[in-house]
């Protein structure tokens, strides 16, 4: 069940709204800024966007796990027919580093009395300490899977933050459109309420004039029909306002994830009380900023960085694998051969060691060439998308900038038109008072004024929506 928006009133009172225009009734004003802030904080889509940051942290932690030290150990022994064939064990730790070098520290033991002990596994009586390292001199020297995975994870954190901004940018546009539709519906409701009030007052006056014989009965009938028309229009306006309120409620949720429903205790701002303030940044400046910060553009830029890592990793596969491993061997834990003098120190790297060299290289490189070709195709595709997206963003900014400026001009024109219709109606009232006009002409003048007021309200609503659409086109709402 939807919760009533009662506790939101507490927020209303705490948001410094005292300077806002107050309604004639007891309803509190819900301004767009506080509404959008509420949506950005508690709407499920906004919360889903914040989960992307948590996901990025988990992915980076997962990638860093490739550089975690690893304990290992094994022991292998065989005994059969009262004979000890062999027994050998080794345990230690391996530490991978960012530069591809793998460090190793271990200790090996063996049963020297075993009859078939492999000579390669022969160690001193006290066991044998091992300190060593493995270095890739060919493939894997510049970049390898572990380093590529960590770099990709770091870029994924940026990509997820960009995706979160994009989600919030789209969400707040939808919410802002719903808010200004709500505000337009409320302002039009006020127009019809005022129109009905005026028509009812005129009807009472005409009925009184009919009773004293100043007006014919048909004037009362015509005015009554006009009252009924106003009641019908007001009823439609009330339904439209209720529906707009329900649509707005779709964006309001509690901190606990429960949906909220706006009640009559809240109302939007009256459009006529708001200044028609356009976006302060210039067209070129806003378009230039959008080309650098828009989430869609930044997403492709990060994607290109990710693909560049794939390209570097694919290029690395063209090198031969050449791994060198070197291990110092000790007598027990003593790693200095011979006597503890200078000759022993000098012999440290020339005696008691084990080293190895591993090499492989595919002859045709078909797998590697195919991987590189696919990566280059992806890079080219992403570059095409980036160029197209930059153009689309710039054109959207210019489009909504033109719409904003055009609506400002139309609002100014229609404000003058509403004033002129009001003057015509006032003049018609004066003519009616001296008997030179009729109820029909009064109703006609009044209808034109109402239509102009409704049109002006729609234009003001479109203007405020165009401001939000312009900020959305520039990618600013999500930031």
Residue pairs with C-beta under 8 A, 6 or more apart in sequence:
2 249
2 258
2 259
2 260
2 261
3 254
3 258
3 259
3 260
3 261
4 260
4 261
4 263
5 249
5 252
5 260
5 261
5 262
5 263
5 265
5 266
6 263
6 265
7 254
8 30
8 38
8 252
8 260
8 266
9 28
9 265
9 266
11 34
11 38
12 28
12 29
12 30
12 34
12 266
13 28
15 31
15 34
17 28
17 29
17 31
17 34
20 29
20 31
20 269
21 29
21 269
21 270
21 273
22 29
23 29
23 267
23 270
25 267
26 265
27 264
27 265
27 266
27 267
28 265
28 266
28 267
29 266
29 267
29 268
29 269
30 262
30 266
30 267
30 268
31 269
32 176
32 179
32 180
32 269
32 464
35 175
35 179
35 248
35 251
35 252
36 172
36 175
36 176
36 179
36 477
38 252
39 46
39 171
39 172
39 175
39 251
39 252
40 46
40 168
40 171
40 172
42 252
42 253
42 254
42 255
42 257
43 171
43 175
43 251
43 252
43 253
44 253
44 257
45 167
45 168
45 171
46 167
46 168
46 171
47 257
48 167
49 163
49 164
49 165
49 167
49 168
50 164
52 160
52 161
52 163
52 164
53 157
53 160
53 161
53 164
55 160
56 153
56 156
56 157
56 159
56 160
56 161
57 157
59 153
59 156
59 157
60 150
60 153
60 154
60 156
60 157
62 153
63 146
63 149
63 150
63 152
63 153
64 150
64 153
66 96
66 145
66 146
66 149
66 150
67 96
67 97
67 98
67 146
67 150
68 96
69 93
69 94
69 95
69 96
70 93
70 94
70 95
70 96
71 91
71 92
71 93
72 91
72 92
72 93
72 94
73 89
73 90
73 91
73 92
74 89
74 90
74 91
75 87
75 88
75 89
76 86
76 87
76 88
76 89
77 84
77 86
77 87
77 88
77 89
77 111
78 84
78 85
78 86
78 87
79 85
83 115
84 111
84 113
84 114
84 115
85 114
85 115
85 116
85 117
86 110
86 111
86 114
86 116
86 117
86 118
86 121
87 110
87 111
87 114
87 117
88 108
88 109
88 110
88 111
88 117
88 118
88 121
89 108
89 109
89 110
90 106
90 107
90 108
90 109
90 130
91 106
91 107
92 104
92 105
92 106
92 107
92 130
93 104
93 105
93 106
94 102
94 103
94 104
95 102
95 103
95 104
95 105
96 102
96 146
97 103
98 147
100 135
100 136
100 140
100 141
100 144
100 147
101 133
101 134
101 135
102 133
102 134
103 132
103 133
104 130
104 131
104 132
104 133
104 134
104 327
105 129
105 130
105 131
106 129
106 130
106 132
107 127
107 128
107 129
107 130
107 333
108 121
108 123
108 127
108 128
108 130
109 123
109 127
109 128
110 117
110 121
110 122
110 123
110 127
111 117
112 122
112 123
112 125
124 331
124 332
126 331
126 332
126 333
127 332
128 329
128 330
128 331
128 332
129 329
129 330
129 332
129 333
129 334
129 335
130 327
130 328
130 329
130 330
130 354
131 327
131 328
131 330
131 335
132 325
132 326
132 327
132 328
132 354
133 325
133 326
134 323
134 324
134 325
134 326
135 323
135 324
135 325
136 144
136 321
136 322
136 323
137 322
137 323
137 324
138 319
138 320
138 321
138 322
138 323
138 359
139 316
139 317
139 319
139 320
139 321
139 322
140 316
140 321
140 323
141 319
142 312
142 316
143 309
143 312
143 313
143 316
144 313
144 316
145 313
148 309
148 310
148 312
148 313
151 309
152 306
152 309
155 302
155 305
155 306
155 309
156 306
158 298
158 302
159 299
159 302
159 303
159 306
162 295
162 298
162 299
162 302
163 295
163 299
164 478
165 295
165 475
165 478
165 479
166 295
166 296
166 299
166 475
166 478
167 478
168 477
168 478
169 295
169 472
169 475
169 476
169 477
169 478
169 479
170 472
170 478
171 251
172 468
172 472
172 477
172 478
173 468
173 469
173 472
173 477
174 251
175 251
176 465
176 468
176 477
177 465
177 468
178 244
178 247
178 248
178 250
178 251
179 248
179 268
180 461
180 464
180 465
180 468
181 244
181 247
181 248
181 461
182 241
182 244
182 245
182 247
182 248
182 268
183 268
183 269
183 270
183 271
183 461
183 464
184 244
184 271
184 457
184 458
184 460
184 461
185 237
185 240
185 241
185 243
185 244
185 245
186 241
186 244
186 267
186 268
186 270
187 270
187 271
187 272
187 457
187 460
187 461
188 237
188 240
188 241
188 454
188 457
189 234
189 237
189 238
189 240
189 241
190 270
191 237
191 450
191 453
191 454
191 457
192 230
192 233
192 234
192 237
192 450
193 234
195 230
195 233
195 234
195 446
195 450
196 227
196 230
196 231
196 233
196 234
198 446
199 223
199 226
199 227
199 230
199 446
200 227
200 230
202 223
202 442
203 220
203 223
203 224
203 226
203 227
206 215
206 219
206 220
206 223
206 439
207 220
209 215
209 219
210 216
210 217
210 219
210 220
219 438
219 439
222 439
222 440
222 443
223 439
223 443
226 439
226 443
245 262
246 261
248 262
249 259
249 260
249 261
249 262
250 259
252 259
252 260
252 261
252 262
253 259
253 260
254 260
271 457
271 460
271 461
271 464
272 457
272 460
274 460
274 464
276 408
276 411
276 460
276 463
277 467
278 404
278 405
278 408
278 467
279 286
279 401
279 404
279 467
279 470
279 471
281 289
283 397
283 398
283 401
286 397
286 401
286 470
286 474
287 393
287 394
287 397
287 398
287 474
289 474
290 297
290 393
290 394
290 397
290 473
290 474
290 475
291 297
291 390
291 393
291 394
293 474
293 475
293 479
294 389
294 393
294 474
294 475
295 475
295 478
296 389
296 393
296 475
297 386
297 389
297 390
297 393
297 475
300 382
300 385
300 386
300 389
301 386
303 382
304 379
304 382
304 383
304 386
307 375
307 378
307 379
307 382
308 379
310 375
310 378
311 372
311 375
311 376
311 379
314 368
314 371
314 372
314 375
315 372
317 367
317 368
317 371
318 365
318 368
318 372
320 359
320 360
320 361
321 358
321 359
321 360
321 361
322 357
322 358
322 359
323 357
323 358
324 355
324 356
324 357
325 355
325 356
325 357
325 358
326 353
326 354
326 355
327 353
327 354
327 355
328 335
328 348
328 349
328 352
328 353
329 335
329 352
329 353
329 354
330 352
331 337
331 352
335 348
335 352
336 344
336 345
336 348
337 344
337 347
337 348
337 351
337 352
338 344
338 347
338 351
362 368
393 473
393 474
393 475
396 473
397 470
397 473
397 474
399 473
400 466
400 469
400 470
400 473
401 470
403 466
403 469
403 470
404 463
404 466
404 467
404 470
407 459
407 462
407 463
407 466
408 463
410 459
411 456
411 459
411 460
411 463
414 452
414 455
414 456
414 459
415 456
417 452
417 456
418 449
418 452
418 453
418 456
421 445
421 448
421 449
421 452
422 449
424 445
424 448
424 449
425 442
425 445
425 446
425 449
428 437
428 441
428 442
428 445
429 442
431 437
431 441
432 438
432 439
432 441
432 442
468 477
471 477
